[in-house]
Amino acid sequence: MTLLRVRTAGFILLILCLPTDVAAQAPGYQQIDVGSIRAEYTAEVLDRINDLLFEWGSAWAEDRPGDLAEYYWEDALFIPPEGGLRRGRHEIRAYFDEALGTHGAVEAFMLDFDASGGMSQVFGNYMLQIQQGPRAGSRLNGPLITVYVQRGRTWRIRSQVFLPPA
């Protein structure tokens, strides 16, 4: 019994004294670089967000309010350049039904991007040409903040704020 305890204690001591890298690696196994995994994840999310942003801009330019509203989650928050708060896809769709008739195409420029888990945020600038109404011919531009959320495999806009021009 005493010999068994000595051998067990010796084995435990041997395992504890081994370097962590040796204990964690099997022969021929290359350790995965966490930085590379993070860079691949960020690149994949950025690629999906860029695709979504392009489709969103196309729907706006082609005056397709129904398609445009589909890029927002059902419970999304939207603050347009003119101000006011729209909550939910129904209110966002109603805004686009009315506003796209007076607004021209919008251009959005990404200045900063970050992603973590199922959420990403984009900070940038927008330029919007007003085509009809009392401000026809004028241009609105300012900062734009958009938060995207992934549910399942689908990314959509969770909140979007067009800050008014200064």
WORASUL-V188596 format. One record per backbone hydrogen bond with DSSP energy under -0.5 kcal/mol. CO is the residue of the C=O (numbers start at 0). NH is the residue of the N-H. E is the energy in kcal/mol with one decimal. If there is no record, write none. Layout:
co=CO nh=NH e=E
co=CO nh=NH e=E
This chain:
co=0 nh=4 e=-1.9
co=1 nh=5 e=-2.1
co=2 nh=6 e=-2.4
co=3 nh=7 e=-2.5
co=4 nh=8 e=-2.5
co=5 nh=9 e=-2.4
co=6 nh=10 e=-2.5
co=7 nh=11 e=-2.5
co=8 nh=12 e=-2.4
co=9 nh=13 e=-2.2
co=10 nh=14 e=-2.3
co=11 nh=15 e=-2.3
co=12 nh=16 e=-1.6
co=13 nh=17 e=-1.0
co=14 nh=17 e=-0.6
co=18 nh=22 e=-2.1
co=19 nh=23 e=-2.1
co=20 nh=24 e=-1.1
co=25 nh=28 e=-2.2
co=28 nh=30 e=-0.5
co=31 nh=33 e=-0.6
co=32 nh=36 e=-1.7
co=33 nh=37 e=-2.3
co=34 nh=38 e=-2.2
co=35 nh=39 e=-2.5
co=36 nh=40 e=-2.4
co=37 nh=41 e=-2.7
co=38 nh=42 e=-2.3
co=39 nh=43 e=-2.3
co=40 nh=44 e=-2.6
co=41 nh=45 e=-2.7
co=42 nh=46 e=-2.1
co=43 nh=47 e=-2.0
co=44 nh=48 e=-2.7
co=45 nh=49 e=-2.6
co=46 nh=50 e=-2.0
co=47 nh=51 e=-2.3
co=48 nh=52 e=-2.9
co=49 nh=53 e=-2.2
co=50 nh=54 e=-2.4
co=51 nh=55 e=-2.7
co=52 nh=56 e=-2.4
co=53 nh=57 e=-2.1
co=54 nh=58 e=-2.4
co=55 nh=59 e=-2.0
co=56 nh=60 e=-2.6
co=57 nh=61 e=-2.1
co=58 nh=63 e=-2.6
co=59 nh=62 e=-1.6
co=62 nh=64 e=-0.6
co=63 nh=67 e=-2.6
co=64 nh=68 e=-2.5
co=65 nh=69 e=-1.0
co=67 nh=70 e=-1.6
co=68 nh=71 e=-1.6
co=70 nh=156 e=-3.2
co=72 nh=75 e=-2.0
co=73 nh=88 e=-1.5
co=75 nh=87 e=-3.6
co=76 nh=159 e=-1.8
co=77 nh=85 e=-2.8
co=78 nh=161 e=-2.8
co=79 nh=82 e=-1.9
co=85 nh=77 e=-2.6
co=85 nh=87 e=-0.5
co=87 nh=91 e=-2.2
co=88 nh=92 e=-2.7
co=89 nh=93 e=-2.1
co=90 nh=94 e=-2.1
co=91 nh=95 e=-2.3
co=92 nh=96 e=-2.7
co=93 nh=97 e=-1.5
co=94 nh=98 e=-3.3
co=95 nh=99 e=-2.0
co=97 nh=100 e=-0.5
co=98 nh=101 e=-1.6
co=98 nh=102 e=-2.3
co=101 nh=130 e=-3.3
co=101 nh=131 e=-1.5
co=104 nh=128 e=-1.2
co=106 nh=126 e=-2.2
co=108 nh=124 e=-1.9
co=111 nh=122 e=-2.5
co=113 nh=120 e=-2.5
co=115 nh=118 e=-1.5
co=117 nh=149 e=-3.1
co=118 nh=115 e=-2.9
co=119 nh=147 e=-3.0
co=120 nh=113 e=-1.8
co=121 nh=145 e=-2.5
co=122 nh=110 e=-2.8
co=122 nh=111 e=-2.4
co=123 nh=143 e=-2.7
co=124 nh=108 e=-3.1
co=125 nh=141 e=-1.5
co=126 nh=106 e=-2.6
co=127 nh=139 e=-3.3
co=128 nh=103 e=-3.7
co=128 nh=130 e=-0.6
co=129 nh=136 e=-3.0
co=132 nh=135 e=-1.8
co=134 nh=137 e=-2.2
co=137 nh=129 e=-3.0
co=139 nh=127 e=-3.4
co=141 nh=125 e=-2.6
co=142 nh=162 e=-2.3
co=143 nh=123 e=-2.6
co=144 nh=160 e=-2.9
co=145 nh=121 e=-2.9
co=145 nh=147 e=-0.5
co=146 nh=157 e=-3.3
co=146 nh=158 e=-1.6
co=147 nh=119 e=-2.5
co=148 nh=150 e=-0.5
co=148 nh=155 e=-1.9
co=150 nh=153 e=-1.8
co=153 nh=150 e=-2.6
co=155 nh=148 e=-2.4
co=156 nh=72 e=-2.6
co=157 nh=76 e=-2.0
co=158 nh=146 e=-3.2
co=159 nh=78 e=-2.6
co=160 nh=144 e=-2.3
co=160 nh=162 e=-0.8
